Amino acid sequence: MAEIDLSQEIRALRETFSSIREVIDVAKLKVEIDELKVAASDPNLWDDTALAQSVTSKLSRAQSQVTQLENVQSRLDDLEVLIEMANAEADASVQAEAKAELSDLEKQIGELEVQTLLNGEYDSRSAVITIRAGAGGDDATDFAEMLMRMYLRYAEKHKMPAHVLDISYSEGAGIKSATFEIDSPFAFGTLSIEGGTHRLVRMSPFNSAGKRQTSFAAVEVVPLIEQTDVVDIPDGDIRVDVFRSSGPGGQSVNTTDSAVRITHLPSGIVVSCQNEKSQIQNKAAALRVLASRLLEIRRREEEAKKKQLAGDVKASWGEQMRSYVLAPYQMVKDLRTDYEVNNPGAVFDGDLDGFISAGIRWRKQSEG
């Protein structure tokens, strides 16, 4: 049996990984971890809840990053030993295992490389995603629900905890809107590339003539507010309404007026939350989402001001950023990066890594 030679591939991976470690600055990260451990061990830390949560969150993220880097380093070393063993024993199954491990490492190092591009002020935050059905009737509300499932499946595959805050169901199919949190480090930086208008083209299941239908849905991604952020929302700027939660199945939350709708009067932003058990919890969650949206507005205004001062007033990404075509052919294409795949079923099942990676690289080049 012929020996396998993966030396060039491993050398290329080691070079890329070395660059990643350099950008992340592992030595500096370990010093930061030591300082955060000292701060976390202070018995008086929890006298200031906001500070304590900030310290423990930063410590957890830094430790997770170092662990991930050390794991990749160990796997690279073990891979070379595995190849030597496969060739020495002329074992086809071990050779196949080595090739599979190489492929997996290429994917993981590629994801790490993309993560080094996430250095925006809020990129390390968790994310709040809101999906709203647009033009297209039942097809649009059905499409909005398909997108919600797509992002929840993406989060599940990447072990990113997701928590649905509010769903407004359509009288026909699907949903009018939905808001949910994805609580994971760099969720905002990763998923912010998904913000924009999504378009679906398919043979409508809601049209008796079976005609092709185009429908739209809007996706908004904002960074989750943290305890240490200062977003002043005067009581006089908001109107709070309570109502009975709604949804299919007659859940226990439907029996009391526990759902909360907050209207921010100066901006007109409306936030609802109905999936928590009590009115107090729903109000707290709705205020957190409102603060997150106001923080994102402030961030965008600051970015626009910086670009104007620099004399670089670029057009926005444009309203339509991705097309999902199910008929007359099968394709999903990002209109900003030209990245496309011919398997919409996999995409709707949460396979978004290629689109997100291409989008983050495109955004970095556009900013450069």
N, C-alpha and C positions, 0 to 999 in steps of 0.2 A: 504493500500500500504506500502511495506517495506521501511524503511529508507535507505538512501545511506550513507556509511561510507568511506570517502576519506581521513581520517586523516593521515594515514600512507604515502599516496602519497604526500600530502601537506607538511608533515614534511620533507620528503626526498627532495622535491623541495626547501624548505626553507634552508635546510643545504647546498645544492648545490649553491643556490643563495648567501648565506652568504659567501661561499668560493670565489665566483666570485667577490663580492664586496671587499673582502680582497685583492685579487690579483690586481684588478684595482686600489685600494686605493682611494675611493671616496673622502675622506677628502683632500687628496693631490691634486686630480683632481680639486676640487672646489677652492683651493688656486691658482692653476694654471690659472683657468678661471678668477679669480679676477685680477691677474697680467696681463693677456692678455687683459682684458677689459680696464685697465688703459693704456696699450700700444696702444690699438686701438683708444682710445679717444684723443691721442696726435695729435693736429692739424698739426704738421709737419711730421707725419708718412708717408704720401703719397709723400713726397719729394724723398723717396727711394721706388720705386714701388715694387722691389723684396722683401724688408723687409715687406712692407705693406701686400702684398699677403700672405707671410708666416704667419704673425701674425693673419690675419683674417681667414685663412684656419685652423690654429691650434685651434683658438677660436671656430669656427663652429664645428669642430670634437669633441672637449671636451664637448661643450654644448649638442651636439647630444647624446653623450655617457651617460651623466648624466641624460638627459631626458628619455632615454631608460631604464635606471636602475630604476628611480623613477616610471616610468609607470608599470614596472614589479612588483615592491614592492606594488603599489596600487592595482594591479589586484590580487595579492596573498591575500591581506587583504579582498578585495571584494568577492573573491571566497568562503572564509569561511562563510561570511554572506549569500551568495547565497545558500550554502548548508543547512544552518540552516533554511532559508526561505522555501526551497524546502521540507525539512522534516516536518516542522511545518504545512505546508499547504497540505502535501501529494500530491503535484502537479507533475505529470509525466513529463510535458513539462519543468518545471523549473529544475527538476532533470537532464533531458537530456541536458539542457543548461549548467548546472554546469559541467557535464562530458565533454562536448565539450570544455568548457573554460579550464578545467584541461589539456586536450590534447593539446590545443593551447599553454598553458603556458609551458608545458613540452618541446614542440618544440622550443619555443623562448628562454628558459633558456639553452637548449642544444646548440643553436646557439651562445649564449653569452659565454658559457663555451669554445666552440671552439675558439672564438675570443680572449680569454685570452691567447691562445697559439700562437697568431700572434704577436710576439714581436721582429721580425727581424728588421734590420736597415731600410729596405724599405717596410715592410709589410703594413704600413698605407697608402701607395701611391695609386694613381689611376693606371690603368694598360693599356698597349698597347699589343694587341693580334694580332698575324699574323698567318694565316692558309695557308699552301701550299699543293697542291695535290701531291701525290707521285706516286708509281707504281700502275697501274691498269686501264690506259686509261680513257675512259668516266666514268667508275664507280668511279675512284679516284677523278675526277674533280667534279662529282655529290656529292660524299661523302664530299668533302671540303666545298661545298655550304651547305650541311646538317649540318655540324659542325658550320659554321658561323651562320646559323639560330638558332641553339641550344644555342649558347652563347648569342646571341642577345635576345632570348626569356627568358633565365635565367636572364639577366640584367633587362629586362622589368618587370618580375615577382617580382624582388627584388627592383624595383624602382631605379635602377642604370642607370643614363644617359649614353647612348652609342652613339658614333659618328663614322661613317664609313669614313675612310680617302682615301682608295684606293681599287679598285677591278679590277683584271685582269681576264676577261671572257675567257672561253674556246671556241674554234671554235665549239665543239660539245656541250655536256651538262655541266652545272655547271661552276665552276671557277677554274682558275689556282692558284690564290692566293687572299688574302684579308687582309687588315690591318684596325683595328678599335680600338678606345679608349673606355675604360669604366671608366668614371669619378666619382668615389665614394670612400669615405674613406675605406681603407683596401681591395680595389678591387685586388691589386697585391698580398697581402698576401693570400687572399682567392683563387684566380684563378691561382696562380703560380703552384699549384698542378696539373693543367691541361696540363702543358707543357710536350711534348713528342710525340711519334708516336702512332697514333690511327689506328686501323684496322677494316675494315668492311667486313663481310662475308654474301653474299646474292645471291639469284637467279638473275642474271643480267638482268635488263630491256633493256640493249643495245645489248644483245646477242640473235640472232634469234633462237639459239638452246636451249636457256633457261638454260644454264649451271650455276653452282654455281661459283661465282667470288669472289676473295679476293682482296681488294684494300686498299691503305694506304693514310694517310694524316698526315702532321706534324703540331703541334701547338706550337708556341713560345709565351711566356708571359714575358714581361719585365716591370719594374716599370716606370711610366711616369716621365720624367725629370721635376724638379721644378726650379723656377727662381733662387733659392739660390744655386743650384748645380753648381759645377765647372767642366765642361767637355769642355776642350779646343779643338776646331776643327779648325786648321789653314786653311785659304782659299786655300792654295796650296795643302791641303790633299783631297780636294773634286772636283768633276767635276759635273757641273749642266747642265742638258739637259732639254729643254722644248719641249712639243709635244701637239698634240690635244687630248683632253680627249676622251675616247671611252666607249661604253656601249650600251645596248639595249634601244630602245625607242626614240633615237634622242634628248637627253636632251639639254637644252640651253648651257650647258657647252661645248658641242661638237663644237661650232662655232668659238672658238678662241684657240690659242696655250697657254692655261692657265695651263695645267698639267705640273708637275715638277718631274724630276727624278734626285736624287742625288746619286753619287757613291763616297763612301769613299775609296780612293785609297790604303791606307796602309792595310786595312782589307778586301777590296773587298765587303763590305756591300753595297747593293743597296736599296734605299728607294724611293718609288713613292707616290705622292699624287695628286689626280685629282678631288676630290669631293668638294673642295672649289670654290668660284666664281671667284677669281682672281689668277694670277700667284704669286703675292706677298704672298697671304694667303696660297697657296699651298706650296710655298718654306718654309715659316715659320713652317708649320705643318710637312713637311718632315724633316726639320732640328731638330725639337723637337723629332721626332721618332728616327732619327739617333743618337741623343745624348742619348736617353733612352736606345738604344741597346748598345752603347759604355759604358754607365754606368753599364749595366748588365754584360757586359764582364769583366769590372774592378772588379765588386762585386764577380763574380765567380772566378777570378784569386786570389783575396784576400782570399776567403774561401778555395781554394785549397792549398794556401800557409800556412794558419793556420793549416789545417789538416795534411800537410806534416811535419810541425814543431812539431805537437803533436804526430807524429808517427802513425796517423790514416788515412791511404790512402784507403778509401772505394771505391768500384766500384760505378759508377753512377747508376741511376734508371734503366738504360737499355733502349733500343730504343723503344720497344713496351710496352706501359703502359696500354692500354685498348682495349678490343675487343668488337665489336658490332656485334652480330650474329643474322641474320634474317631468316636464313635457314641452316639446316633442323629443327632447333628449335629456340626459341626466348630467347635471353639472352644478357645482357650487363655485362661484368665482368672487374673489375680493377685487373690487374695482380700483382700489388704491395701489395694491401691490401686484396685481395680476396673478396672484397665487390661486390655483384652482385644483379641484379634485373631481372625479367622476363618480363619486359614491355618496350621494346626499344622505342615504340611510345612516351611514357611519357618522356623518357630521351631525345629524339630528340626534344621534345617540351619544353626543358629547366629544367626538373626536375633532377637537379644535386646535390641537398643538401646532400643526403646520401653519394655520391661519394666524395664530397669535404670535408665533415666532417671526413669521414674515412681516407682520404688522409692526412689531416692536422695532425690528431692524429698519423698516421703512421710515418709521417715525423719527428714529435717531438720525438717519441720513437727512431727512427733511429739516430737522432742527439744526444740523451741522452747517 
